[in-house]
Amino acid sequence: MNLPPLDLLVPQHVRQFEAYVPSPPDSELRKMFGVERLVRMNNNENPFGPPPAAAAFLKSFDPASVARYPSGDCQPLRIRLSDYLGIKVSQLLFGNGANEVISFVIKAFCQQGDNIVTADRTFAVYEWIARFSGVGVKLAPLDDFGFDDEGLLGLVDSRTKLVFICNPNNPTGSWWNRERLTRFLDRLGPNHIVVLDEAYFEFMDQPDYPDGISLLPQYPNLIIFRTFSKMFGLAGLRIGYLAGSEAVVDIVRKTAIVYSVNSIAQEAALAALDDLEFIRATRAMVQEGQQMLAEQCAALKLPILSSDCNFAMIKLPFSDTLAYRLLMQQGFMIRTMTGFRFPGWIRVSMVKRDEMRLFCDALARLVHSRTDQSMLAKTYGVSAS
């Protein structure tokens, strides 16, 4: 049987889009690189796993309950979270991870001919979903590794429906304080939706870091994204949410898929929600890891970008893809950044003290070995690749 005429059936904007290819499972990677243990430092996961109450729930989960559909709109969780955040239940909407929530918003407000505005080097999913939805994308260059408010404003036109701001920014860790954010919102005005991605909100410990949800009464054109994947260690269960004014959330709800958040994720999120001790312990782990990494990078004379977030970016004097292979051979999985428009940089997630110490040692061995080979190449004319 012949294939269908894909050139005719598939829209041009889909044909031009390149699919994201995830890495193989850890078990395959260990075999490929000949290592017994693999320390994951590539996806900004919480090495502690979920909070104790969520872990206890997962251990006691009744398998018989998976035969029943979950709450289609996450109602018990929405009620609990609305109380936790001090907003109305109708101001919340959940999705199967933040990626699905991003899709809800773009589908709700954009059609072909419209565009979104964001930074050129930020969380790539805003751009990806817009492009494979046939929506235009305008990208403002970063300014000193941070969002450039003037650059963003200069790209907004009459067909701009959404402006995405990642605060703090993934992958650079830069962030806007409350004054800068409100000044931007005032200058932009109410005729565009501003999406404020606060995926790393719970890690931030700066007094002037803004709580976007507290700004909703003043800015009804604002949408806030948050997730249970990062601080709360539920990345494998895929659960994220948005908050906004009732009128805006009512519109987005039209494009939301009911029953997309499974029962286990909803219950685990309920159990994880208000474990303040867990948040303090995770912040302490992150701060210690950031300090260890900063000290090692200073000793190796490597530029580093870090913040309160659970990740940092490091500039290497050689290929980031080469660094990936060589670090994998030592049992450490990092994120290469060439594909995210940061050639020569790697992004690493914070891990526990012992593993971070081992990674710092592995990074030092890597840098010294490449430096020694480069010196040999210059002296004797041999290849350092």
MOBEL-V945683 format. One record per residue. RES is the residue in one small letter. PSI is psi in whole degrees, 0 to 359 (NA if undefined). Layout:
# MOBEL-V945683
RES/PSI, RES/PSI
This chain:
# MOBEL-V945683
m/136, n/151, l/151, p/160, p/82, l/325, d/331, l/328, l/329, v/126, p/152, q/318, h/336, v/319, r/326, q/346, f/137, e/130, a/145, y/130, v/107, p/161, s/158, p/165, p/155, d/323, s/320, e/319, l/321, r/319, k/317, m/320, f/3, g/41, v/148, e/327, r/139, l/119, v/115, r/113, m/27, n/341, n/15, n/39, e/162, n/114, p/345, f/346, g/196, p/163, p/157, p/318, a/322, a/320, a/320, a/319, f/315, l/324, k/331, s/6, f/134, d/112, p/332, a/336, s/344, v/351, a/348, r/144, y/149, p/174, s/122, g/332, d/20, c/41, q/311, p/320, l/319, r/320, i/314, r/317, l/325, s/321, d/319, y/320, l/346, g/33, i/176, k/152, v/323, s/354, q/5, l/146, l/132, f/157, g/172, n/76, g/163, a/331, n/319, e/324, v/320, i/316, s/318, f/313, v/315, i/318, k/326, a/326, f/343, c/145, q/170, q/134, g/337, d/171, n/160, i/157, v/133, t/189, a/159, d/340, r/80, t/194, f/118, a/345, v/330, y/310, e/315, w/310, i/321, a/314, r/315, f/0, s/2, g/20, v/139, g/153, v/126, k/128, l/124, a/130, p/147, l/151, d/110, d/46, f/13, g/163, f/136, d/106, d/320, e/320, g/319, l/312, l/326, g/342, l/344, v/131, d/191, s/341, r/6, t/117, k/325, l/139, v/119, f/127, i/122, c/114, n/102, p/157, n/132, n/114, p/2, t/342, g/358, s/157, w/155, w/140, n/176, r/318, e/315, r/319, l/312, t/325, r/319, f/314, l/321, d/318, r/324, l/321, g/180, p/2, n/7, h/150, i/130, v/123, v/118, l/107, d/110, e/47, a/333, y/23, f/314, e/345, f/338, m/132, d/31, q/136, p/332, d/13, y/128, p/141, d/105, g/326, i/329, s/344, l/353, l/318, p/327, q/330, y/85, p/353, n/13, l/137, i/134, i/132, f/135, r/170, t/157, f/6, s/326, k/277, m/318, f/2, g/31, l/30, a/323, g/345, l/349, r/84, i/120, g/172, y/164, l/156, a/144, g/185, s/156, e/319, a/317, v/316, v/325, d/321, i/312, v/326, r/334, k/332, t/358, a/148, i/118, v/154, y/16, s/344, v/118, n/165, s/319, i/316, a/317, q/314, e/320, a/320, a/320, l/316, a/329, a/342, l/309, d/36, d/86, l/328, e/321, f/318, i/317, r/317, a/320, t/317, r/319, a/318, m/316, v/315, q/319, e/316, g/318, q/320, q/316, m/316, l/320, a/319, e/319, q/319, c/324, a/318, a/326, l/359, k/43, l/128, p/140, i/142, l/122, s/166, s/205, d/347, c/167, n/31, f/163, a/156, m/138, i/132, k/125, l/153, p/20, f/182, s/135, d/329, t/325, l/317, a/320, y/310, r/316, l/324, l/325, m/324, q/343, q/3, g/22, f/125, m/114, i/176, r/121, t/150, m/4, t/317, g/344, f/20, r/26, f/70, p/138, g/358, w/152, i/151, r/134, v/141, s/150, m/140, v/178, k/164, r/309, d/318, e/324, m/322, r/317, l/322, f/318, c/320, d/317, a/320, l/318, a/316, r/319, l/310, v/316, h/320, s/319, r/323, t/317, d/318, q/323, s/321, m/319, l/319, a/318, k/324, t/317, y/359, g/25, v/162, s/139, a/12, s/NA
